[in-house]
């Protein structure tokens, strides 16, 4: 009986290996065609002119350099859509001409203006940069805000890679009511209404299941304290976390 099991196992193993070999051979038969189509497609856009591609068993390896991380993603996406491509090895490098501190300042500035006129004051996104690798943190009201921030960061020259750890707040009509009420309470205050003038530096109101967090920079400790008091007086808020930073004089 044991010998029978060994024989059956051997047949099954041979069958599996045969299927795998056949699949590999089938993928390999398209390599030349894939190679030709990839080269043609990448040659259509100037941003991809420094890229090279090689194909083996249907797997395309991309090398070379581009100006932005978004270009790197776009190149892989373009190739992945092609017929008979089994996978992508994206070894493209992103050139950098800026230091981490310069990238940090540029990203902070661009993100300040993101989603103005929509839900800007309800989003809080920060970035940290190390050796060109950018990590995004914070919380936003809608998925589109997370996508928008990611698009901005990915498109800045010098950013080599993006780690997107931004959280999207749960969908909640009650939280939306808190956001509206907190906006009226804070920006309606005669001391704080000046923070509504510059859309780049609002007091950001982040709400998550009744927990309200304040972010941004204010001119004095009194402004910070008043904002916290106004937020705490909003109906439905069970906790206020006042993360406002007082600007250095």
GROMACS elastic network, one bead per residue, 0.5 to 0.9 nm:
[ bonds ]
;  ai    aj funct       b0    kb
    1     4     6  0.50376   500
    1     5     6  0.63873   500
    1     6     6  0.87509   500
    2     5     6  0.51123   500
    2     6     6  0.62821   500
    2     7     6  0.86787   500
    3     6     6  0.50299   500
    3     7     6  0.61910   500
    3     8     6  0.86410   500
    4     7     6  0.50969   500
    4     8     6  0.61966   500
    4     9     6  0.85457   500
    5     8     6  0.50964   500
    5     9     6  0.60253   500
    5    10     6  0.85083   500
    6     9     6  0.50474   500
    6    10     6  0.60844   500
    6    11     6  0.86463   500
    7    10     6  0.50768   500
    7    11     6  0.62969   500
    7    12     6  0.86984   500
    8    11     6  0.51116   500
    8    12     6  0.62121   500
    8    13     6  0.86220   500
    9    12     6  0.50632   500
    9    13     6  0.61164   500
    9    14     6  0.85831   500
   10    13     6  0.51046   500
   10    14     6  0.61620   500
   10    15     6  0.85537   500
   11    14     6  0.51338   500
   11    15     6  0.61165   500
   11    16     6  0.86679   500
   12    16     6  0.61810   500
   12    17     6  0.86056   500
   13    16     6  0.51553   500
   13    17     6  0.61661   500
   13    18     6  0.84614   500
   14    17     6  0.51411   500
   14    18     6  0.59892   500
   14    19     6  0.85923   500
   15    18     6  0.50214   500
   15    19     6  0.61610   500
   15    20     6  0.85745   500
   16    19     6  0.51524   500
   16    20     6  0.61716   500
   16    21     6  0.85730   500
   17    20     6  0.50289   500
   17    21     6  0.60331   500
   17    22     6  0.84784   500
   18    21     6  0.50830   500
   18    22     6  0.60542   500
   18    23     6  0.85650   500
   19    22     6  0.50621   500
   19    23     6  0.61324   500
   19    24     6  0.85790   500
   20    23     6  0.51376   500
   20    24     6  0.61647   500
   20    25     6  0.85598   500
   21    24     6  0.50822   500
   21    25     6  0.60751   500
   21    26     6  0.84910   500
   22    25     6  0.50555   500
   22    26     6  0.60328   500
   22    27     6  0.85933   500
   23    26     6  0.50051   500
   23    27     6  0.61921   500
   23    28     6  0.85836   500
   24    27     6  0.51045   500
   24    28     6  0.61014   500
   24    29     6  0.87555   500
   24    57     6  0.59467   500
   24    58     6  0.82468   500
   25    28     6  0.50094   500
   25    29     6  0.63371   500
   25    57     6  0.71505   500
   26    29     6  0.54577   500
   26    30     6  0.74896   500
   26    57     6  0.79947   500
   26    58     6  0.88311   500
   27    30     6  0.59013   500
   27    31     6  0.71848   500
   27    56     6  0.83686   500
   27    58     6  0.50448   500
   27    59     6  0.85335   500
   27    84     6  0.71090   500
   27    85     6  0.81762   500
   27    86     6  0.75384   500
   28    31     6  0.52095   500
   28    32     6  0.83682   500
   28    55     6  0.85907   500
   28    56     6  0.63789   500
   28    58     6  0.57703   500
   28    59     6  0.88739   500
   29    32     6  0.74907   500
   29    33     6  0.84334   500
   29    57     6  0.76597   500
   29    58     6  0.83271   500
   30    33     6  0.53468   500
   30    34     6  0.60261   500
   30    35     6  0.85121   500
   30    57     6  0.78659   500
   30    58     6  0.67728   500
   30    84     6  0.68761   500
   30    85     6  0.85374   500
   31    34     6  0.51107   500
   31    35     6  0.59748   500
   31    36     6  0.85838   500
   31    54     6  0.88188   500
   31    55     6  0.56706   500
   31    56     6  0.61195   500
   31    57     6  0.64020   500
   31    58     6  0.57654   500
   31    59     6  0.83390   500
   31    60     6  0.87985   500
   31    84     6  0.86879   500
   31    85     6  0.86672   500
   32    35     6  0.50540   500
   32    36     6  0.62249   500
   32    37     6  0.86819   500
   32    55     6  0.76475   500
   33    36     6  0.52079   500
   33    37     6  0.62392   500
   33    38     6  0.86028   500
   34    37     6  0.51516   500
   34    38     6  0.59773   500
   34    39     6  0.85293   500
   34    55     6  0.71702   500
   34    58     6  0.75579   500
   34    60     6  0.82800   500
   34    82     6  0.78911   500
   34    83     6  0.79142   500
   34    84     6  0.74180   500
   34    85     6  0.71101   500
   35    38     6  0.52726   500
   35    39     6  0.62389   500
   35    40     6  0.86490   500
   35    53     6  0.71291   500
   35    54     6  0.65155   500
   35    55     6  0.59471   500
   35    60     6  0.79884   500
   36    39     6  0.53462   500
   36    40     6  0.62565   500
   36    41     6  0.86625   500
   37    40     6  0.50976   500
   37    41     6  0.60265   500
   37    42     6  0.85536   500
   37    79     6  0.89291   500
   37    82     6  0.82930   500
   38    41     6  0.51249   500
   38    42     6  0.60537   500
   38    43     6  0.83789   500
   38    53     6  0.72276   500
   38    60     6  0.86945   500
   38    78     6  0.87584   500
   38    79     6  0.64110   500
   38    82     6  0.81981   500
   39    42     6  0.53491   500
   39    43     6  0.60362   500
   39    44     6  0.88935   500
   39    51     6  0.88699   500
   39    52     6  0.75994   500
   39    53     6  0.70262   500
   40    43     6  0.51625   500
   40    44     6  0.67071   500
   41    44     6  0.55113   500
   41    45     6  0.78855   500
   41    78     6  0.81271   500
   41    79     6  0.81134   500
   42    45     6  0.61339   500
   42    46     6  0.83882   500
   42    47     6  0.86622   500
   42    48     6  0.55949   500
   42    49     6  0.69345   500
   42    51     6  0.75607   500
   42    52     6  0.86747   500
   42    75     6  0.74076   500
   42    78     6  0.83887   500
   42    79     6  0.84555   500
   43    46     6  0.70926   500
   43    47     6  0.89363   500
   43    48     6  0.65714   500
   43    49     6  0.59199   500
   43    51     6  0.87600   500
   44    48     6  0.79242   500
   44    49     6  0.82800   500
   45    48     6  0.56493   500
   45    49     6  0.68929   500
   46    49     6  0.52757   500
   46    50     6  0.84688   500
   47    50     6  0.75365   500
   47    51     6  0.87673   500
   47    66     6  0.65501   500
   47    67     6  0.74983   500
   47    71     6  0.71758   500
   48    51     6  0.54538   500
   48    52     6  0.87314   500
   48    64     6  0.87763   500
   48    65     6  0.81643   500
   48    66     6  0.67785   500
   48    71     6  0.77756   500
   48    72     6  0.87872   500
   48    75     6  0.73144   500
   49    52     6  0.83155   500
   49    64     6  0.89730   500
   49    65     6  0.89629   500
   49    66     6  0.85840   500
   50    63     6  0.85896   500
   50    64     6  0.56484   500
   50    65     6  0.59210   500
   50    66     6  0.69726   500
   51    62     6  0.69109   500
   51    63     6  0.57258   500
   51    65     6  0.61982   500
   51    66     6  0.76596   500
   51    75     6  0.89446   500
   51    92     6  0.75635   500
   52    61     6  0.82561   500
   52    62     6  0.58789   500
   52    63     6  0.52625   500
   52    64     6  0.58772   500
   52    92     6  0.89411   500
   53    60     6  0.65080   500
   53    61     6  0.55221   500
   53    63     6  0.63095   500
   53    64     6  0.86380   500
   54    59     6  0.82366   500
   54    60     6  0.56809   500
   54    61     6  0.52924   500
   54    62     6  0.68611   500
   54    63     6  0.85889   500
   55    58     6  0.60865   500
   55    59     6  0.54871   500
   55    61     6  0.63101   500
   55    85     6  0.89771   500
   56    59     6  0.52822   500
   56    60     6  0.66836   500
   56    61     6  0.83303   500
   57    60     6  0.84714   500
   57    85     6  0.88411   500
   57    86     6  0.78361   500
   58    84     6  0.65474   500
   58    85     6  0.50817   500
   58    87     6  0.68699   500
   58    88     6  0.88901   500
   59    85     6  0.62823   500
   59    86     6  0.53582   500
   59    88     6  0.57457   500
   59    89     6  0.72759   500
   60    79     6  0.80278   500
   60    80     6  0.86860   500
   60    85     6  0.71286   500
   60    86     6  0.78598   500
   60    87     6  0.63307   500
   60    89     6  0.61481   500
   60    90     6  0.83194   500
   61    87     6  0.86398   500
   61    88     6  0.59079   500
   61    90     6  0.61097   500
   61    91     6  0.69751   500
   61    92     6  0.89978   500
   62    75     6  0.84288   500
   62    76     6  0.77257   500
   62    88     6  0.74594   500
   62    89     6  0.61514   500
   62    90     6  0.51348   500
   62    91     6  0.55515   500
   62    92     6  0.59663   500
   63    89     6  0.86968   500
   63    90     6  0.69537   500
   63    91     6  0.50155   500
   63    93     6  0.73128   500
   64    91     6  0.75678   500
   64    92     6  0.51630   500
   64    93     6  0.62734   500
   64    94     6  0.86652   500
   65    68     6  0.89984   500
   65    72     6  0.81697   500
   65    91     6  0.89434   500
   65    92     6  0.54396   500
   65    94     6  0.54996   500
   65    95     6  0.63967   500
   66    69     6  0.75807   500
   66    71     6  0.63024   500
   66    72     6  0.65588   500
   66    92     6  0.72883   500
   66    93     6  0.65781   500
   66    94     6  0.51707   500
   66    95     6  0.62384   500
   67    70     6  0.85851   500
   67    71     6  0.69536   500
   67    72     6  0.84169   500
   67    93     6  0.87528   500
   67    94     6  0.57093   500
   67    95     6  0.55509   500
   67    96     6  0.75307   500
   67   155     6  0.88076   500
   67   156     6  0.85910   500
   67   157     6  0.56765   500
   67   158     6  0.71420   500
   67   159     6  0.88341   500
   68    71     6  0.52533   500
   68    72     6  0.67419   500
   68    94     6  0.58649   500
   68    95     6  0.73598   500
   68    96     6  0.85513   500
   68   154     6  0.67866   500
   68   155     6  0.56190   500
   68   156     6  0.61937   500
   68   158     6  0.64689   500
   68   159     6  0.64978   500
   68   160     6  0.71573   500
   69    72     6  0.50351   500
   69    73     6  0.64260   500
   69    74     6  0.86660   500
   69    93     6  0.83965   500
   69    94     6  0.61179   500
   69   153     6  0.86663   500
   69   154     6  0.52603   500
   69   155     6  0.63554   500
   69   156     6  0.77429   500
   69   157     6  0.75795   500
   69   158     6  0.79967   500
   69   159     6  0.61232   500
   69   160     6  0.56031   500
   69   161     6  0.60857   500
   69   162     6  0.77820   500
   70    73     6  0.50474   500
   70    74     6  0.60388   500
   70    75     6  0.85931   500
   70   151     6  0.76537   500
   70   153     6  0.87223   500
   70   155     6  0.52896   500
   70   156     6  0.83384   500
   71    75     6  0.61176   500
   71    76     6  0.87302   500
   71    94     6  0.86079   500
   71   154     6  0.85317   500
   71   155     6  0.77650   500
   72    75     6  0.53535   500
   72    76     6  0.65809   500
   72    77     6  0.87555   500
   72    90     6  0.78632   500
   72    91     6  0.89684   500
   72    92     6  0.63198   500
   72    93     6  0.76798   500
   72    94     6  0.73837   500
   73    76     6  0.53670   500
   73    77     6  0.61491   500
   73    78     6  0.86572   500
   73    90     6  0.85329   500
   73   154     6  0.89840   500
   74    78     6  0.60481   500
   74    79     6  0.86662   500
   75    78     6  0.52239   500
   75    79     6  0.63993   500
   75    80     6  0.86231   500
   75    90     6  0.87741   500
   76    79     6  0.52584   500
   76    80     6  0.59723   500
   76    81     6  0.87860   500
   76    88     6  0.68149   500
   76    89     6  0.83854   500
   76    90     6  0.66107   500
   77    80     6  0.51013   500
   77    81     6  0.65252   500
   78    81     6  0.56896   500
   78    82     6  0.72978   500
   79    82     6  0.55306   500
   79    83     6  0.89977   500
   79    85     6  0.76092   500
   79    88     6  0.78342   500
   80    83     6  0.82470   500
   80    85     6  0.63168   500
   80    86     6  0.79873   500
   80    87     6  0.68262   500
   80    88     6  0.67603   500
   81    84     6  0.89923   500
   81    85     6  0.76081   500
   82    85     6  0.59276   500
   83    86     6  0.87011   500
   85    88     6  0.78771   500
   89    92     6  0.88840   500
   90    93     6  0.88249   500
   93   160     6  0.73079   500
   94   157     6  0.82246   500
   94   158     6  0.69160   500
   94   159     6  0.72796   500
   94   160     6  0.51656   500
   94   161     6  0.81963   500
   95   157     6  0.77239   500
   95   158     6  0.61241   500
   95   159     6  0.83119   500
   95   160     6  0.73668   500
   96    99     6  0.80625   500
   96   132     6  0.75219   500
   96   157     6  0.67299   500
   96   159     6  0.70715   500
   96   160     6  0.74336   500
   97   157     6  0.77384   500
   97   158     6  0.59393   500
   98   101     6  0.80461   500
   98   102     6  0.58894   500
   98   103     6  0.62124   500
   98   132     6  0.85122   500
   98   157     6  0.82006   500
   98   158     6  0.59582   500
   98   159     6  0.88545   500
   99   102     6  0.51971   500
   99   103     6  0.62386   500
   99   104     6  0.85677   500
   99   131     6  0.80541   500
   99   132     6  0.77743   500
   99   158     6  0.82475   500
  100   103     6  0.50983   500
  100   104     6  0.60363   500
  100   105     6  0.86867   500
  100   128     6  0.86766   500
  100   129     6  0.56280   500
  100   130     6  0.61508   500
  100   131     6  0.63718   500
  100   132     6  0.61230   500
  100   133     6  0.87731   500
  100   158     6  0.87647   500
  100   159     6  0.89782   500
  101   105     6  0.62796   500
  101   106     6  0.86448   500
  101   129     6  0.75967   500
  101   130     6  0.89924   500
  102   105     6  0.52633   500
  102   106     6  0.62101   500
  102   107     6  0.86197   500
  103   106     6  0.50964   500
  103   107     6  0.60211   500
  103   108     6  0.84530   500
  103   129     6  0.72695   500
  103   132     6  0.78469   500
  103   156     6  0.82281   500
  103   157     6  0.85477   500
  103   158     6  0.70934   500
  103   159     6  0.74369   500
  104   107     6  0.52669   500
  104   108     6  0.60664   500
  104   109     6  0.85877   500
  104   127     6  0.70769   500
  104   128     6  0.66390   500
  104   129     6  0.61812   500
  104   134     6  0.86186   500
  105   108     6  0.51886   500
  105   109     6  0.62187   500
  105   110     6  0.87489   500
  106   109     6  0.52489   500
  106   110     6  0.63184   500
  106   111     6  0.87194   500
  106   156     6  0.83355   500
  107   110     6  0.51520   500
  107   111     6  0.60548   500
  107   112     6  0.85594   500
  107   126     6  0.88436   500
  107   127     6  0.74091   500
  107   152     6  0.80198   500
  107   153     6  0.65186   500
  107   156     6  0.76073   500
  108   111     6  0.53341   500
  108   112     6  0.62894   500
  108   125     6  0.88803   500
  108   126     6  0.72047   500
  108   127     6  0.72143   500
  109   112     6  0.53732   500
  109   113     6  0.72587   500
  109   200     6  0.83279   500
  110   113     6  0.57799   500
  110   114     6  0.68043   500
  110   152     6  0.73712   500
  110   153     6  0.84205   500
  111   114     6  0.50752   500
  111   115     6  0.86738   500
  111   125     6  0.74091   500
  111   126     6  0.81741   500
  111   149     6  0.66169   500
  111   152     6  0.73412   500
  111   153     6  0.81310   500
  111   200     6  0.88476   500
  112   115     6  0.86706   500
  112   116     6  0.85269   500
  112   120     6  0.82568   500
  112   125     6  0.86818   500
  112   199     6  0.79809   500
  112   200     6  0.51198   500
  112   201     6  0.71555   500
  113   116     6  0.58383   500
  113   120     6  0.77449   500
  113   199     6  0.71070   500
  113   200     6  0.55831   500
  113   201     6  0.89057   500
  114   120     6  0.66039   500
  114   145     6  0.82522   500
  114   148     6  0.74163   500
  114   149     6  0.69417   500
  114   152     6  0.83468   500
  114   200     6  0.88188   500
  115   118     6  0.54332   500
  115   119     6  0.60852   500
  115   121     6  0.87231   500
  115   123     6  0.87818   500
  115   145     6  0.70392   500
  115   148     6  0.78032   500
  115   149     6  0.87136   500
  116   119     6  0.67634   500
  116   120     6  0.50142   500
  116   121     6  0.79676   500
  116   199     6  0.67933   500
  116   200     6  0.83005   500
  117   120     6  0.68088   500
  117   199     6  0.86714   500
  118   121     6  0.84477   500
  119   122     6  0.53326   500
  119   123     6  0.66810   500
  119   140     6  0.86378   500
  119   141     6  0.73758   500
  119   142     6  0.85253   500
  119   145     6  0.80372   500
  120   123     6  0.54950   500
  120   124     6  0.81460   500
  120   140     6  0.88658   500
  120   145     6  0.84943   500
  120   199     6  0.81228   500
  120   202     6  0.84230   500
  120   204     6  0.78538   500
  121   124     6  0.77118   500
  121   183     6  0.87894   500
  121   199     6  0.82068   500
  121   201     6  0.89130   500
  121   202     6  0.61221   500
  121   203     6  0.66946   500
  121   205     6  0.60572   500
  121   206     6  0.80819   500
  122   139     6  0.87281   500
  122   140     6  0.66094   500
  122   141     6  0.62731   500
  122   179     6  0.74819   500
  122   203     6  0.89318   500
  122   204     6  0.56270   500
  122   206     6  0.52452   500
  122   207     6  0.77350   500
  123   138     6  0.79114   500
  123   139     6  0.61177   500
  123   141     6  0.61361   500
  123   142     6  0.86864   500
  123   145     6  0.76296   500
  123   146     6  0.89515   500
  123   204     6  0.65611   500
  123   205     6  0.71998   500
  123   206     6  0.62920   500
  124   137     6  0.83376   500
  124   138     6  0.54041   500
  124   139     6  0.55451   500
  124   140     6  0.61172   500
  124   166     6  0.89335   500
  124   204     6  0.66175   500
  124   205     6  0.81636   500
  124   206     6  0.71320   500
  124   215     6  0.71458   500
  124   216     6  0.85845   500
  125   136     6  0.67983   500
  125   137     6  0.57176   500
  125   139     6  0.63835   500
  125   140     6  0.74140   500
  125   146     6  0.85773   500
  125   149     6  0.77005   500
  125   166     6  0.70238   500
  126   135     6  0.83029   500
  126   136     6  0.57950   500
  126   137     6  0.52801   500
  126   138     6  0.60549   500
  126   166     6  0.86861   500
  127   134     6  0.64141   500
  127   135     6  0.54795   500
  127   137     6  0.61934   500
  127   138     6  0.86985   500
  127   153     6  0.88101   500
  128   133     6  0.82161   500
  128   134     6  0.56435   500
  128   135     6  0.53417   500
  128   136     6  0.68021   500
  128   137     6  0.83550   500
  129   132     6  0.58448   500
  129   133     6  0.55557   500
  129   135     6  0.64938   500
  129   159     6  0.84096   500
  130   133     6  0.52736   500
  130   134     6  0.66080   500
  130   135     6  0.84894   500
  131   134     6  0.83654   500
  131   159     6  0.88326   500
  131   160     6  0.81417   500
  132   158     6  0.63880   500
  132   159     6  0.50445   500
  132   160     6  0.50853   500
  132   161     6  0.68943   500
  132   162     6  0.88886   500
  133   159     6  0.62193   500
  133   160     6  0.54390   500
  133   162     6  0.60183   500
  133   163     6  0.76561   500
  134   153     6  0.79847   500
  134   154     6  0.89554   500
  134   159     6  0.66012   500
  134   160     6  0.75757   500
  134   161     6  0.61062   500
  134   163     6  0.61840   500
  134   164     6  0.84197   500
  135   161     6  0.84621   500
  135   162     6  0.58880   500
  135   164     6  0.61157   500
  135   165     6  0.70765   500
  136   149     6  0.87362   500
  136   150     6  0.80311   500
  136   153     6  0.86347   500
  136   162     6  0.74088   500
  136   163     6  0.60829   500
  136   165     6  0.54547   500
  136   166     6  0.59529   500
  137   163     6  0.88394   500
  137   164     6  0.69774   500
  137   165     6  0.51016   500
  137   167     6  0.75208   500
  138   165     6  0.73656   500
  138   167     6  0.61670   500
  138   168     6  0.87182   500
  139   146     6  0.82257   500
  139   165     6  0.88756   500
  139   166     6  0.54591   500
  139   168     6  0.56439   500
  139   169     6  0.65503   500
  139   206     6  0.72126   500
  139   207     6  0.89906   500
  139   208     6  0.89637   500
  140   143     6  0.74790   500
  140   144     6  0.89535   500
  140   145     6  0.62782   500
  140   146     6  0.64716   500
  140   166     6  0.73001   500
  140   167     6  0.63707   500
  140   168     6  0.50831   500
  140   169     6  0.60402   500
  140   206     6  0.73263   500
  140   207     6  0.89754   500
  141   144     6  0.86413   500
  141   145     6  0.70701   500
  141   146     6  0.84804   500
  141   167     6  0.87412   500
  141   168     6  0.58646   500
  141   169     6  0.52450   500
  141   170     6  0.78214   500
  141   171     6  0.81019   500
  141   206     6  0.76802   500
  141   207     6  0.80767   500
  141   208     6  0.88161   500
  142   145     6  0.54413   500
  142   146     6  0.69300   500
  142   168     6  0.59489   500
  142   169     6  0.69135   500
  142   170     6  0.85178   500
  142   171     6  0.81701   500
  143   146     6  0.51136   500
  143   147     6  0.62804   500
  143   148     6  0.85815   500
  143   167     6  0.87746   500
  143   168     6  0.60395   500
  143   169     6  0.86402   500
  144   147     6  0.50047   500
  144   148     6  0.59822   500
  144   149     6  0.86067   500
  145   148     6  0.50018   500
  145   149     6  0.61953   500
  145   150     6  0.85341   500
  145   168     6  0.85025   500
  146   149     6  0.53082   500
  146   150     6  0.61870   500
  146   151     6  0.86477   500
  146   164     6  0.85422   500
  146   166     6  0.65935   500
  146   167     6  0.77787   500
  146   168     6  0.71341   500
  147   150     6  0.50611   500
  147   151     6  0.61069   500
  147   152     6  0.87010   500
  148   151     6  0.51172   500
  148   152     6  0.63720   500
  148   153     6  0.88284   500
  149   152     6  0.51862   500
  149   153     6  0.63290   500
  149   154     6  0.86157   500
  150   153     6  0.52274   500
  150   154     6  0.60019   500
  150   155     6  0.85557   500
  150   162     6  0.79286   500
  150   164     6  0.70253   500
  151   154     6  0.51886   500
  151   155     6  0.61800   500
  151   156     6  0.89515   500
  152   155     6  0.53826   500
  152   156     6  0.66940   500
  153   156     6  0.56387   500
  153   159     6  0.74002   500
  153   162     6  0.74730   500
  154   157     6  0.81797   500
  154   159     6  0.67032   500
  154   160     6  0.84074   500
  154   161     6  0.76051   500
  154   162     6  0.66275   500
  155   158     6  0.89393   500
  155   159     6  0.78007   500
  156   159     6  0.60752   500
  157   160     6  0.82968   500
  159   162     6  0.73433   500
  164   167     6  0.88046   500
  168   171     6  0.87911   500
  169   172     6  0.84746   500
  169   206     6  0.85578   500
  169   207     6  0.74515   500
  169   208     6  0.57511   500
  169   209     6  0.82519   500
  170   175     6  0.88413   500
  170   208     6  0.68166   500
  170   209     6  0.74300   500
  171   175     6  0.80150   500
  171   176     6  0.85988   500
  172   175     6  0.51987   500
  172   176     6  0.63684   500
  172   177     6  0.88008   500
  172   208     6  0.85516   500
  172   209     6  0.75073   500
  173   177     6  0.63432   500
  173   178     6  0.87729   500
  174   177     6  0.50920   500
  174   178     6  0.64326   500
  174   179     6  0.87851   500
  174   209     6  0.81627   500
  174   210     6  0.78785   500
  174   236     6  0.80270   500
  175   179     6  0.62241   500
  175   180     6  0.87533   500
  175   207     6  0.61440   500
  175   208     6  0.67694   500
  175   209     6  0.62861   500
  175   210     6  0.60653   500
  175   211     6  0.86866   500
  175   236     6  0.84184   500
  175   237     6  0.88334   500
  176   180     6  0.63314   500
  176   181     6  0.86086   500
  176   207     6  0.80353   500
  177   180     6  0.52414   500
  177   181     6  0.61298   500
  177   182     6  0.84754   500
  177   236     6  0.88105   500
  178   181     6  0.50674   500
  178   182     6  0.58412   500
  178   183     6  0.83766   500
  178   207     6  0.74688   500
  178   210     6  0.75447   500
  178   212     6  0.83872   500
  178   234     6  0.68914   500
  178   235     6  0.71841   500
  178   236     6  0.67821   500
  178   237     6  0.71187   500
  179   182     6  0.51637   500
  179   183     6  0.60812   500
  179   184     6  0.86983   500
  179   205     6  0.68142   500
  179   206     6  0.76539   500
  179   207     6  0.67130   500
  179   212     6  0.85123   500
  180   183     6  0.51455   500
  180   184     6  0.63898   500
  180   185     6  0.86894   500
  181   184     6  0.51969   500
  181   185     6  0.61251   500
  181   186     6  0.86173   500
  181   231     6  0.87527   500
  181   234     6  0.64089   500
  181   235     6  0.79791   500
  182   186     6  0.59409   500
  182   187     6  0.82104   500
  182   205     6  0.74944   500
  182   212     6  0.88815   500
  182   230     6  0.73784   500
  182   231     6  0.56956   500
  182   232     6  0.87687   500
  182   233     6  0.85380   500
  182   234     6  0.60966   500
  182   235     6  0.89884   500
  183   186     6  0.53624   500
  183   187     6  0.57207   500
  183   188     6  0.75611   500
  183   205     6  0.75384   500
  183   231     6  0.86538   500
  184   187     6  0.54968   500
  184   188     6  0.51298   500
  184   189     6  0.80440   500
  185   188     6  0.53146   500
  185   189     6  0.63333   500
  185   227     6  0.85533   500
  185   230     6  0.57228   500
  185   231     6  0.69747   500
  185   233     6  0.82477   500
  185   234     6  0.74560   500
  186   189     6  0.55226   500
  186   190     6  0.89337   500
  186   191     6  0.89727   500
  186   192     6  0.63659   500
  186   193     6  0.72329   500
  186   203     6  0.84607   500
  186   226     6  0.82957   500
  186   227     6  0.59197   500
  186   228     6  0.87292   500
  186   230     6  0.58237   500
  186   231     6  0.68570   500
  187   190     6  0.77805   500
  187   191     6  0.85262   500
  187   192     6  0.56545   500
  187   194     6  0.77036   500
  187   195     6  0.71621   500
  187   196     6  0.64561   500
  187   203     6  0.86574   500
  187   227     6  0.89158   500
  188   191     6  0.85501   500
  188   192     6  0.72390   500
  188   193     6  0.57632   500
  189   192     6  0.52748   500
  189   193     6  0.57258   500
  189   226     6  0.87496   500
  189   227     6  0.86996   500
  189   230     6  0.82453   500
  190   193     6  0.56054   500
  190   194     6  0.80749   500
  191   194     6  0.72722   500
  191   223     6  0.71980   500
  191   226     6  0.82514   500
  192   195     6  0.58795   500
  192   196     6  0.80029   500
  192   223     6  0.67363   500
  192   226     6  0.80443   500
  192   227     6  0.74131   500
  193   196     6  0.56640   500
  193   197     6  0.76593   500
  194   197     6  0.55157   500
  194   198     6  0.79993   500
  195   198     6  0.64068   500
  195   199     6  0.81162   500
  195   201     6  0.69754   500
  195   202     6  0.55281   500
  195   203     6  0.66709   500
  195   218     6  0.80893   500
  196   199     6  0.65351   500
  196   201     6  0.81077   500
  196   202     6  0.59889   500
  196   203     6  0.79378   500
  197   200     6  0.88939   500
  197   201     6  0.85694   500
  197   202     6  0.81002   500
  198   201     6  0.57220   500
  198   202     6  0.67261   500
  199   202     6  0.57257   500
  201   204     6  0.84376   500
  201   216     6  0.68305   500
  201   217     6  0.71549   500
  201   218     6  0.87803   500
  202   205     6  0.89326   500
  202   215     6  0.85960   500
  202   216     6  0.66300   500
  202   217     6  0.80222   500
  202   218     6  0.89873   500
  203   214     6  0.66767   500
  203   215     6  0.59887   500
  203   216     6  0.52063   500
  203   217     6  0.71636   500
  203   218     6  0.78264   500
  203   227     6  0.86185   500
  203   244     6  0.78072   500
  204   213     6  0.80400   500
  204   214     6  0.55916   500
  204   216     6  0.60206   500
  204   244     6  0.88487   500
  205   212     6  0.68451   500
  205   213     6  0.60408   500
  205   214     6  0.51253   500
  205   215     6  0.68259   500
  205   231     6  0.89237   500
  206   211     6  0.81400   500
  206   212     6  0.57282   500
  206   213     6  0.51182   500
  206   214     6  0.64027   500
  206   215     6  0.78916   500
  207   210     6  0.62056   500
  207   211     6  0.55321   500
  207   213     6  0.63763   500
  207   214     6  0.89283   500
  207   237     6  0.88707   500
  208   211     6  0.51948   500
  208   212     6  0.66484   500
  208   213     6  0.84545   500
  209   212     6  0.83882   500
  209   237     6  0.87841   500
  210   236     6  0.63510   500
  210   237     6  0.50036   500
  210   238     6  0.58802   500
  210   239     6  0.71012   500
  210   240     6  0.89930   500
  211   236     6  0.89957   500
  211   237     6  0.60677   500
  211   238     6  0.60428   500
  211   240     6  0.61463   500
  211   241     6  0.77820   500
  212   231     6  0.74741   500
  212   232     6  0.83925   500
  212   237     6  0.65939   500
  212   238     6  0.79824   500
  212   239     6  0.61769   500
  212   241     6  0.63103   500
  212   242     6  0.84174   500
  213   231     6  0.87746   500
  213   239     6  0.83056   500
  213   240     6  0.57285   500
  213   242     6  0.58912   500
  213   243     6  0.68571   500
  213   244     6  0.89993   500
  214   227     6  0.82313   500
  214   228     6  0.77847   500
  214   231     6  0.84352   500
  214   240     6  0.77836   500
  214   241     6  0.63560   500
  214   242     6  0.50404   500
  214   243     6  0.53801   500
  214   244     6  0.59460   500
  215   241     6  0.89708   500
  215   242     6  0.71184   500
  215   243     6  0.51057   500
  215   245     6  0.74950   500
  216   243     6  0.74176   500
  216   244     6  0.51202   500
  216   245     6  0.61993   500
  216   246     6  0.87433   500
  217   224     6  0.86232   500
  217   243     6  0.89775   500
  217   244     6  0.56055   500
  217   246     6  0.57231   500
  217   247     6  0.61230   500
  218   221     6  0.77089   500
  218   223     6  0.63609   500
  218   224     6  0.64408   500
  218   244     6  0.67293   500
  218   245     6  0.61817   500
  218   246     6  0.50967   500
  218   247     6  0.59973   500
  219   222     6  0.84462   500
  219   223     6  0.67721   500
  219   224     6  0.81895   500
  219   245     6  0.84993   500
  219   246     6  0.56563   500
  219   247     6  0.53132   500
  219   248     6  0.79950   500
  219   249     6  0.82500   500
  220   223     6  0.52642   500
  220   224     6  0.65587   500
  220   225     6  0.88261   500
  220   245     6  0.87531   500
  220   246     6  0.54887   500
  220   247     6  0.69112   500
  220   248     6  0.87889   500
  221   225     6  0.61197   500
  221   226     6  0.85524   500
  221   245     6  0.84910   500
  221   246     6  0.60746   500
  221   247     6  0.89934   500
  222   225     6  0.50958   500
  222   226     6  0.60891   500
  222   227     6  0.85330   500
  223   226     6  0.51913   500
  223   227     6  0.61353   500
  223   228     6  0.86371   500
  223   246     6  0.84990   500
  224   227     6  0.52424   500
  224   228     6  0.63243   500
  224   229     6  0.87802   500
  224   242     6  0.76866   500
  224   243     6  0.87330   500
  224   244     6  0.61420   500
  224   245     6  0.76361   500
  224   246     6  0.72253   500
  225   228     6  0.51061   500
  225   229     6  0.62498   500
  225   230     6  0.87068   500
  225   242     6  0.83676   500
  226   229     6  0.50325   500
  226   230     6  0.61342   500
  226   231     6  0.85244   500
  227   230     6  0.51693   500
  227   231     6  0.61037   500
  227   232     6  0.85456   500
  227   242     6  0.81949   500
  227   244     6  0.87774   500
  228   231     6  0.51356   500
  228   232     6  0.60916   500
  228   233     6  0.86956   500
  228   240     6  0.71134   500
  228   241     6  0.79465   500
  228   242     6  0.59692   500
  228   244     6  0.89052   500
  229   232     6  0.50953   500
  229   233     6  0.63387   500
  229   240     6  0.89937   500
  230   233     6  0.52479   500
  230   234     6  0.69317   500
  231   234     6  0.56025   500
  231   237     6  0.78656   500
  231   240     6  0.69147   500
  232   235     6  0.82026   500
  232   237     6  0.65924   500
  232   238     6  0.79768   500
  232   239     6  0.73451   500
  232   240     6  0.60675   500
  233   236     6  0.89037   500
  233   237     6  0.77339   500
  234   237     6  0.59415   500
  235   238     6  0.85662   500
  237   240     6  0.72314   500
  241   244     6  0.89924   500
  242   245     6  0.88680   500
  246   249     6  0.89361   500
